[in-house]
Amino acid sequence: TSTNSLSFNWNRCWSKEIDDVWGSATFVFFPPSDLIAASHPLQQAATLETEFLRILTESETACLDDGGDETECFEQALEDASAFTGDICHDNVEGTSWFFFTVMTTVGYGNQAPITDEGRILIYVAGIACLIMFAAVLGSSGYIILAIFDDFVVRFRVSQFLKYPLVGVGLWGGIWIAWAYGIAVGADNWWHERLPDFEVYRDDSLWF
């Protein structure tokens, strides 16, 4: 991500009204519309800037009214504004989880990347550990799914049809297409709900 802009990949900054209600929430599975709007990166940036300037102005004005030095008042106001905006920003557990999920599944979109040596070391170590755990989960899941499918084939006597190659290709191809389309519809709905100003076509969702 650009070092010149706010990305809100690892934290989230909400207005005081939203923060008073949802600030202690670690994970929200079904967020309401006002929470979704407040979590938009542009809205978070605007909220952070507005609150920072408000506290900066109020603190500096109060200090000057008490007869303080202009430079000292500005420095104190800067500290107060920074401390307050830090209070309305929290760890973005969802964003962090999503980042490590893309690493774990080897998707790696590349839209986020560490730029410090410490961050890169963390991602290398955690990424390798996640890959090993994900491979173990995939292996166990595959074994369970195959056992369930074999039982289904035996119970409903489907094996007599699956012995023909074209039938097998059609079955697994149909399952794959249906699964891909289901993911595309879900992604398309998510993009339209969470990022209304980000133009996405259904073909892009299907490719995703």
NUVEXMAR-52796 format. One record per residue: residue number from 1; x, z, y of N, C-alpha, C in turn; residue in one letter. Coordinates in pm, whole numbers. Atoms other than C-alpha are relative to their C-alpha. Example, Ala and Ser with C-alpha at 12.3 -4.5 7.8 and 13.67 -1.06 7.14 Angstrom:
BEGIN
NODE_resi_n.xx_n.zz_n.yy_ca.xx_ca.zz_ca.yy_c.xx_c.zz_c.yy_resn
NODE_1_89_0_-119_1230_780_-450_90_0_120_A .
NODE_2_-82_-6_-119_1367_714_-106_-77_73_109_S .
! end
This chain:
BEGIN
NODE_resi_n.xx_n.zz_n.yy_ca.xx_ca.zz_ca.yy_c.xx_c.zz_c.yy_resn
NODE_1_82_0_-119_0_0_0_86_0_124_T .
NODE_2_-76_9_-123_107_-55_356_29_138_55_S .
NODE_3_-37_-127_-58_297_230_517_-51_13_143_T .
NODE_4_50_-1_-137_141_137_853_-150_27_8_N .
NODE_5_145_-19_-2_-220_204_752_-40_113_-93_S .
NODE_6_53_-105_86_-432_476_596_-70_-64_-119_L .
NODE_7_56_63_119_-527_394_239_-104_88_-69_S .
NODE_8_91_-95_65_-709_712_119_-3_-21_-152_F .
NODE_9_-7_15_144_-589_641_-235_9_135_-70_N .
NODE_10_-24_-128_64_-489_1001_-305_-76_115_65_W .
NODE_11_78_-105_-65_-701_1196_-58_-127_-60_58_N .
NODE_12_125_46_-60_-1042_1177_106_-27_88_122_R .
NODE_13_24_-69_-126_-1135_1272_460_-142_-29_45_C .
NODE_14_139_14_-37_-1502_1332_539_-27_72_131_W .
NODE_15_43_-69_-120_-1683_1437_853_-37_145_-35_S .
NODE_16_29_-142_25_-1754_1810_894_-136_18_-68_K .
NODE_17_133_-12_59_-2122_1760_807_3_-32_-149_E .
NODE_18_-11_38_142_-2038_1585_480_88_100_-74_I .
NODE_19_-95_-90_65_-1746_1817_407_-62_136_-29_D .
NODE_20_64_-130_22_-1961_2131_444_-86_-1_-127_D .
NODE_21_88_10_117_-2188_2003_166_78_-37_-126_V .
NODE_22_-66_56_117_-1951_1815_-63_150_32_-8_W .
NODE_23_-144_-24_-4_-1606_1947_29_56_70_-122_G .
NODE_24_-47_-73_117_-1582_2177_-273_-23_-75_-131_S .
NODE_25_29_77_122_-1700_1911_-519_125_-72_-48_A .
NODE_26_-118_65_56_-1420_1798_-747_-31_-140_-49_T .
NODE_27_36_130_56_-1603_1511_-913_-151_-17_12_F .
NODE_28_143_27_-18_-1940_1359_-821_-36_-124_-81_V .
NODE_29_33_112_87_-2088_1140_-1094_-101_-95_63_F .
NODE_30_103_84_-61_-2391_1016_-900_-8_33_149_F .
NODE_31_-2_-34_-143_-2303_1032_-528_-116_-63_75_P .
NODE_32_108_57_-82_-2585_985_-274_55_-104_97_P .
NODE_33_-40_111_-88_-2581_699_-25_85_46_118_S .
NODE_34_-78_-47_-114_-2450_911_264_142_37_-39_D .
NODE_35_-135_-33_48_-2155_1029_54_80_-127_-28_L .
NODE_36_-66_128_24_-2076_672_-50_46_-62_131_I .
NODE_37_-35_55_-131_-2084_560_314_116_77_63_A .
NODE_38_-106_-82_-59_-1863_852_421_134_-21_-71_A .
NODE_39_-123_19_78_-1610_766_147_62_-138_21_S .
NODE_40_-57_132_-28_-1559_408_269_129_17_80_H .
NODE_41_-129_-17_-70_-1194_373_381_-8_-14_151_P .
NODE_42_12_19_-144_-1290_242_726_-70_120_64_L .
NODE_43_72_-115_-53_-1534_530_776_89_125_-2_Q .
NODE_44_-91_-114_7_-1276_785_662_104_-6_110_Q .
NODE_45_-99_17_-107_-1020_642_903_-60_32_136_A .
NODE_46_67_-26_-127_-1271_654_1189_-29_149_16_A .
NODE_47_28_-143_-5_-1371_1012_1103_126_79_30_T .
NODE_48_-126_-71_-20_-1010_1126_1085_50_-16_143_L .
NODE_49_-45_24_-137_-924_965_1418_-88_73_101_E .
NODE_50_93_-66_-92_-1236_1101_1591_21_150_4_T .
NODE_51_-19_-144_6_-1185_1457_1471_136_41_56_E .
NODE_52_-135_-31_-50_-814_1449_1550_3_-2_153_F .
NODE_53_0_11_-146_-868_1329_1908_-86_109_63_L .
NODE_54_88_-103_-56_-1152_1579_1960_72_133_7_R .
NODE_55_-71_-127_3_-946_1880_1854_120_-5_94_I .
NODE_56_-116_14_-89_-642_1749_2041_-41_21_146_L .
NODE_57_47_-11_-138_-838_1717_2366_-49_140_32_T .
NODE_58_54_-134_-24_-1022_2049_2333_110_104_7_E .
NODE_59_-107_-98_4_-710_2244_2245_92_-12_122_S .
NODE_60_-88_20_-116_-499_2089_2519_-69_43_129_E .
NODE_61_75_-39_-120_-771_2140_2781_-8_151_13_T .
NODE_62_8_-146_-2_-815_2506_2684_134_63_38_A .
NODE_63_-133_-53_-30_-441_2565_2701_35_-20_147_C .
NODE_64_-28_28_-141_-408_2400_3043_-85_87_91_L .
NODE_65_87_-87_-80_-705_2598_3174_53_142_8_D .
NODE_66_-58_-133_1_-520_2915_3078_133_5_74_D .
NODE_67_-123_5_-78_-224_2801_3290_125_-31_-79_G .
NODE_68_-115_32_82_1_2680_3011_77_-122_49_G .
NODE_69_-83_116_-35_284_2429_3046_-56_-125_-66_D .
NODE_70_61_124_49_175_2066_3001_61_-45_-133_E .
NODE_71_-67_44_123_437_1984_2737_-30_94_-115_T .
NODE_72_28_-98_105_385_2307_2543_-145_-7_-45_E .
NODE_73_142_11_35_8_2266_2557_-26_-121_-89_C .
NODE_74_19_120_82_31_1914_2417_54_22_-141_F .
NODE_75_-58_-26_132_260_2025_2132_-88_93_-81_E .
NODE_76_88_-92_71_30_2315_2049_-130_-69_-42_Q .
NODE_77_121_75_33_-275_2088_2062_24_-95_-116_A .
NODE_78_-35_91_109_-97_1844_1831_2_75_-133_L .
NODE_79_-2_-81_122_-38_2121_1578_-142_39_-42_E .
NODE_80_137_-40_31_-399_2239_1603_-80_-116_-58_D .
NODE_81_73_118_48_-537_1886_1556_46_-40_-139_A .
NODE_82_-53_37_132_-309_1818_1261_-49_98_-106_S .
NODE_83_46_-102_95_-406_2147_1096_-148_-18_-32_A .
NODE_84_144_15_22_-779_2083_1143_-31_-122_-85_F .
NODE_85_26_120_79_-772_1728_1010_49_17_-143_T .
NODE_86_-44_-30_136_-579_1862_713_-104_78_-77_G .
NODE_87_104_-79_65_-869_2098_644_-116_-87_-50_D .
NODE_88_113_83_42_-1124_1815_617_43_-106_-100_I .
NODE_89_-50_95_100_-904_1611_381_27_75_-130_C .
NODE_90_-16_-62_131_-904_1689_9_61_-101_-97_H .
NODE_91_-54_87_104_-738_1554_-303_-109_-91_-54_D .
NODE_92_95_98_55_-912_1239_-423_24_-11_-150_N .
NODE_93_-20_-3_145_-936_1317_-794_-44_-131_-63_V .
NODE_94_49_126_56_-1141_1003_-863_101_-113_20_E .
NODE_95_-97_106_-28_-888_774_-692_127_16_-81_G .
NODE_96_-120_-25_79_-593_939_-866_-24_-31_-147_T .
NODE_97_33_28_141_-766_920_-1204_-7_-150_-26_S .
NODE_98_12_144_16_-844_553_-1150_137_-66_-3_W .
NODE_99_-134_56_-3_-481_477_-1064_69_19_-135_F .
NODE_100_-67_-25_127_-350_644_-1380_-72_-68_-116_F .
NODE_101_72_74_103_-624_479_-1585_50_-144_-8_F .
NODE_102_-53_137_1_-497_136_-1477_141_-4_-57_T .
NODE_103_-134_-8_59_-144_246_-1571_-11_18_-151_V .
NODE_104_15_-33_141_-258_388_-1905_-48_-119_-82_M .
NODE_105_55_115_72_-449_74_-2000_82_-127_23_T .
NODE_106_-93_111_-31_-161_-151_-1879_-65_-108_86_T .
NODE_107_62_97_-91_-396_-324_-1631_88_-18_122_V .
NODE_108_-92_3_-112_-186_-235_-1327_-34_-103_106_G .
NODE_109_42_98_-100_-365_-411_-1042_109_-30_102_Y .
NODE_110_-105_22_-97_-66_-364_-813_-42_24_144_G .
NODE_111_45_-28_-136_-279_-271_-511_49_135_50_N .
NODE_112_-59_-128_-37_-120_75_-515_133_13_-72_Q .
NODE_113_-132_-16_61_245_153_-578_78_107_74_A .
NODE_114_-81_-102_-67_477_448_-508_118_-65_71_P .
NODE_115_-112_56_-77_748_387_-248_119_95_6_I .
NODE_116_-111_-95_1_960_702_-291_58_9_-141_T .
NODE_117_-65_-14_130_1209_770_-570_-72_103_-86_D .
NODE_118_70_-104_76_1023_1087_-668_-132_-52_-56_E .
NODE_119_126_57_46_692_900_-687_18_-98_-114_G .
NODE_120_-26_98_107_840_624_-899_39_69_-130_R .
NODE_121_-37_-75_120_996_874_-1140_-125_62_-64_I .
NODE_122_124_-58_52_658_1048_-1171_-83_-104_-74_L .
NODE_123_82_105_63_480_722_-1248_65_-49_-129_I .
NODE_124_-68_43_122_746_617_-1500_-25_98_-114_Y .
NODE_125_13_-101_105_731_944_-1693_-146_14_-43_V .
NODE_126_142_-15_32_353_991_-1669_-56_-127_-62_A .
NODE_127_49_127_53_294_620_-1737_34_-18_-147_G .
NODE_128_-41_13_140_493_621_-2062_-79_97_-87_I .
NODE_129_77_-99_76_320_941_-2176_-145_-46_-17_A .
NODE_130_138_49_7_-22_791_-2092_-13_-116_-98_C .
NODE_131_4_114_91_59_471_-2282_2_47_-146_L .
NODE_132_-9_-51_138_154_667_-2595_-133_64_-41_I .
NODE_133_128_-65_31_-165_877_-2577_-112_-102_-13_M .
NODE_134_105_101_7_-380_572_-2509_10_-81_-129_F .
NODE_135_-18_72_126_-228_390_-2808_-54_82_-118_A .
NODE_136_52_-87_107_-313_690_-3028_-153_1_0_A .
NODE_137_147_3_-10_-671_693_-2898_-55_-132_-50_V .
NODE_138_45_132_46_-707_318_-2956_7_-12_-151_L .
NODE_139_-13_6_146_-578_350_-3311_-109_77_-70_G .
NODE_140_105_-82_61_-818_631_-3396_-138_-62_22_S .
NODE_141_130_62_-29_-1109_455_-3224_-23_-123_-86_S .
NODE_142_12_119_84_-1040_131_-3409_-32_34_-145_G .
NODE_143_26_-42_138_-1033_311_-3742_-145_46_-16_Y .
NODE_144_138_-50_7_-1367_484_-3670_-101_-115_10_I .
NODE_145_92_112_-18_-1535_165_-3548_-4_-89_-124_I .
NODE_146_-4_81_121_-1419_-30_-3854_-74_69_-115_L .
NODE_147_70_-73_105_-1549_244_-4084_-151_-9_19_A .
NODE_148_144_11_-28_-1889_237_-3912_-50_-141_-30_I .
NODE_149_42_138_23_-1902_-143_-3924_-3_-33_-150_F .
NODE_150_-1_24_145_-1806_-152_-4293_-122_63_-66_D .
NODE_151_119_-66_55_-2082_96_-4370_-126_-79_35_D .
NODE_152_115_81_-42_-2328_-117_-4172_-11_-126_-86_F .
NODE_153_-1_122_80_-2225_-429_-4364_-50_27_-142_V .
NODE_154_40_-33_137_-2270_-257_-4699_-148_38_-7_V .
NODE_155_138_-47_2_-2603_-93_-4613_-101_-114_16_R .
NODE_156_96_107_-30_-2769_-406_-4477_36_-133_-67_F .
NODE_157_-39_116_80_-2595_-650_-4711_29_-123_88_R .
NODE_158_-36_108_-93_-2451_-857_-4429_125_-73_-47_V .
NODE_159_-127_58_43_-2128_-928_-4613_-17_-140_-58_S .
NODE_160_21_133_58_-2282_-1230_-4787_-3_-108_108_Q .
NODE_161_0_96_-110_-2317_-1396_-4445_137_-7_69_F .
NODE_162_-129_-4_-71_-1983_-1285_-4301_111_-69_-77_L .
NODE_163_-104_70_76_-1793_-1460_-4577_21_-141_50_K .
NODE_164_-15_133_-61_-1852_-1783_-4384_74_14_133_Y .
NODE_165_-82_-16_-122_-1586_-1823_-4108_-79_-22_129_P .
NODE_166_74_29_-124_-1823_-1975_-3851_-94_112_38_L .
NODE_167_89_-113_-28_-2065_-1686_-3887_77_116_61_V .
NODE_168_-84_-107_-54_-1786_-1437_-3826_44_-28_143_G .
NODE_169_-41_38_-135_-1662_-1629_-3525_-116_15_98_V .
NODE_170_117_-11_-88_-2014_-1648_-3382_-36_144_29_G .
NODE_171_34_-141_-17_-2077_-1277_-3438_94_69_98_L .
NODE_172_-97_-69_-86_-1756_-1147_-3284_10_-64_137_W .
NODE_173_0_66_-131_-1762_-1410_-3011_-118_42_84_G .
NODE_174_119_-45_-73_-2116_-1310_-2917_14_142_49_G .
NODE_175_-23_-139_-42_-2022_-942_-2910_96_4_119_I .
NODE_176_-100_1_-109_-1721_-1019_-2688_-62_-51_130_W .
NODE_177_63_55_-121_-1925_-1232_-2445_-100_98_59_I .
NODE_178_97_-98_-48_-2202_-973_-2422_69_119_65_A .
NODE_179_-75_-113_-56_-1949_-696_-2360_61_-39_135_W .
NODE_180_-61_45_-125_-1766_-899_-2092_-105_-16_110_A .
NODE_181_107_19_-100_-2093_-986_-1919_-53_135_47_Y .
NODE_182_45_-133_-40_-2204_-623_-1924_96_67_98_G .
NODE_183_-100_-54_-92_-1878_-516_-1760_-8_-71_134_I .
NODE_184_8_78_-124_-1914_-796_-1503_-118_44_85_A .
NODE_185_120_-43_-75_-2266_-688_-1406_23_138_60_V .
NODE_186_-28_-134_-51_-2158_-326_-1374_98_-2_116_G .
NODE_187_-98_10_-108_-1855_-418_-1161_-61_-63_124_A .
NODE_188_64_68_-113_-2064_-650_-943_-93_97_76_D .
NODE_189_88_-98_-63_-2322_-378_-877_79_107_74_N .
NODE_190_-84_-101_-64_-2048_-128_-799_58_-52_130_W .
NODE_191_-60_57_-121_-1879_-360_-550_-103_-14_111_W .
NODE_192_103_19_-101_-2204_-441_-370_-48_134_58_H .
NODE_193_46_-131_-46_-2296_-71_-349_108_72_80_E .
NODE_194_-106_-77_-62_-1958_76_-255_74_-79_109_R .
NODE_195_-75_82_-96_-1799_-216_-66_-86_-116_47_L .
NODE_196_94_105_-40_-2082_-409_102_64_-109_85_P .
NODE_197_-64_100_-84_-1845_-587_341_109_-77_-73_D .
NODE_198_-100_69_82_-1622_-706_56_-71_-104_-85_F .
NODE_199_75_107_66_-1747_-1044_-65_55_-25_-141_E .
NODE_200_-37_21_140_-1741_-1073_-443_-104_-88_-66_V .
NODE_201_91_89_71_-1890_-1350_-654_-10_42_-146_Y .
NODE_202_22_-38_139_-2035_-1304_-1001_109_-56_-92_R .
NODE_203_-109_56_80_-1768_-1537_-1142_124_88_7_D .
NODE_204_-115_-92_-13_-1502_-1302_-1002_-21_124_-83_D .
NODE_205_31_-118_79_-1677_-1010_-1166_17_-28_-149_S .
NODE_206_-15_37_141_-1686_-1192_-1498_146_-12_-38_L .
NODE_207_-144_10_25_-1315_-1265_-1470_60_140_-8_W .
NODE_208_-46_-138_2_-1260_-896_-1392_-27_63_-137_F .
! end
